[in-house]
Amino acid sequence: MGFLLVGCGLTALTIGAWRGYALAREALAPLVHAGDPTRSAIEAARPVHARFRVRLFARRVAIAAGWLVVALYGLYLIQAGSVAP
């Protein structure tokens, strides 16, 4: 049983960390690049919560945090599997 828990934990850790990193990188990419000046000027006139880039950033960060929770659960499974008799 411990071997199964460690295997599932390693899988969850690997996939969760990989997807969390990839989505965090996608979230930061639009903030690093300047983008189109005309579109940036139009979006600057909107309230902060209504801007597309801000909403997309918040959505991607929330999903990345969810994947990191999966990775942490994988660490828990590894620890529980190594203690199990």
N, C-alpha and C positions, 0 to 999 in steps of 0.2 A: 504494500500500500504506500509506503514511504517513497519508493521509486516512482510510482505514478504521480504522486504529489510534486516531487521534484521536477519531473518531466513537464508536467502541466505548468508549474511555476516558471520554469525556464522559457517555455513557449510564450506565456503571458508577458513575462519580463521583456523578452526580445521584441515581440510584436508591439507591445505598448510603448516601449522606449523608442523604437524606430518610427512609429506613426506619430508619436508626440513630438519628436524632433522635426519630422518632415512638416507637420502642420504649423509648428512654431516658426519654422523658417518661412513658410508661405505667408504667415501673418505679418512678419516683419518686412518682407520684400517690398510691398507697396509703400511703406513708410520710408524706406531708404532711398528709393528712386523718386525723382522730382515729378515725373509724369508730364502730361500735356499742360502747358501754361493756361490755355483757355479753360479747360475743364477744372483746373485747380482754382482759377478765379471764380468760376461759377459755384463751385462747392464751398468756397470761402464765405459766400454770402448766406449760406444756410446755417441753421443752428448746429451745434456740434453733434447732438444726438441724431440728427437727420442726415448727416453726411454718409455717403456710401462707404468710403474708406474706413471710417470709424466703426460702422456697423459690421463690415466684413472683418475687420481686425478683431473686434470683440467676439464674433462668432467663432473665428478660427482659434483664438486663444482659449475659449471655453472648451472646444472640442479637443485641443491639444492637452488641456488639463485633464479631461476625461481619460484620454489615452495614458497619461502619466499615472492616473489612479489605477488603471489596469496593470501597469508595470509594477506599481507598489504592491498590488494584490499578488502579483507573481512572486515578488520577494517574500511576501508572507507565506505563500504556498511552499516555497523552497525551504524556508525556515521550519514550517510545520512538518514537512516531509523528512527533513533531516533529524528531527527529534522523535518522530514516530518510530515505534519498535519494529 
